[in-house]
Amino acid sequence: MWAKPSKEELERVPKLYEQDGEGTAEKIVYMHFFVANCDWYITEYDRVDTFFGFAILGDPEMAEWGYISFMELKNLKVSWLEVDTDKHWQVRKVKEVPKIVMANGSW
């Protein structure tokens, strides 16, 4: 993985289930990972290996919410490309992330 998130960045992400009381559109997206035309938008983290977030793996119609392994993201390669952390990501609500809205992930 290129540009791994720092320990401090990871600690800012709420623990799993901490945003359960929020409607999907109101949940906060704390991190964004990407490679090629794949995106992972992170809303929660268990502090060990498991993220919860929205994954768009090339096809917005097949995108979905679910659990994402940090270890698998760190080891994933597409050809010679590695997953990268979006260091310019600005924390925002799900309903404010155009790719999630386009994929109907903010309902």
N, C-alpha and C positions, 0 to 999 in steps of 0.2 A: 504494500500500500504506500502510495506517495502521500506526503503531508498528513501523517497520522494525527488525529486529534490529541491534544494534550490532556493530562490528567485533570486539569482545571476545567477544560471544555467539557469533558465527559461528566464531571461532577455537577455541572449546571443542568444537565438533563434530568428531569424528574424520574423517580424510580417507577418500575412497572406498576400500572394501575393507579398512579397518583392523579391522572387526568380523567379517570373514569366518569366522574360526575359531569363533565363537560359534554356538550353536544359535539359531534365530530367536527363541524365547521369551526367551532370555537377552540379546539385543542391547539396547543402551541407546538410548532415545529422548531426544534432546537438545532438540528444538524442536517446537512445535506451531503450525501456521498454520490459519486457519479463515475461512470466509465462508458466510453462510446455513447450510445443513446439509451443508457440505463441510469435510473435515478432511484435513490433511497432517501426518503424524508423521515427523519427520526423524531419521535415524540416522547419516548420513554426508554429507560435503560436500567437493567437489573444490577449494574456495577460489577458483573462478572463477564458475561459474554452475550447476553441477549438484549437486543433492541426491539422495540415495537415501533412500527411506522408503516409508511406507504411506499410500495415498490412499483416502479414502472420499468419493466424490462423490455423496452423497445416498442411494445404495442400498448397504447393507452387503453384500449378496450379490454385488455386482459390484466390491467393493473389491479392491485388489491392491498388491503391492510393486512398485516400479519407480523409474525416474529422473524427477526433477522439475526443471524449469528455474526457477531463482530469478527470472530476468528475466520469465518468463511469469507467475509468481505476483505479482510487483510490479505488473504491468500488467493483471492480471485484474480485471474488474468484473462484478458481478451486479446489474443495474439500476444503482442509485446506490451500492451497497455495494462496498467494496474488501476485499481479503484483509487480515487482521490477524494480527499476531504475538501469541501468548498470552504476555503478560508475567508471568502467574502460574504458568506451567508449571513443574513440578518434575521434574527429570530422573529417569527411572525405567526399569525393564526393560519390554520389550514385553509380557510376560505380566501386567504390572501396569496396563496401559492398557485400561480396560473396553471402549471402542469397537473396539479392535483385536481383543480376545478375542472379542467378540460377532460380528465379521465373519470369524472363523476365520483371522485373520492372524498368530496366534502359534504355529501348529502347529509 
